[in-house]
Amino acid sequence: MAEEDDAASTIRPDLPAGRVKRIMKLDRDINKVNSEALLLVTCSTQLFLEFLAERSAQVAAEKKRKTVKLDQMRIAVKRHRPTSDFLLDSLPAPAQSVDGQSAEKVRSRPGAEKPAPAGTRRIDDFFGKPVSEVS
């Protein structure tokens, strides 16, 4: 029993638990978040992000690139079937070149992609500074 307590106390995820809890509470079905569930979701999220970063870095290295870009991440997601089933639709569409310009130089307006489904918010709206409403 003491071994389990020592093992549980040494697990420290790098992601901030408070922010993960706020993201979890965005779901209207979730009212309260248990500390054990929060720890599991935080650790799972961290492992998933590490996995995605490693796979994306492998793709970038195969293409002899030092910087991971959206295209390499998209390829890494496509190669891993369980990830591509739910994540591929969430990634932004690849940028199209316009008038011979490279895809990196073409910038679109934020939120100019497709609108979010009803009842949802964009994740960058969640992390952005609150806009004070003028009455």
Helices and strands as residue ranges (DSSP letters): H 2-10, H 17-24, H 35-62, H 70-79, H 81-87, H 123-127
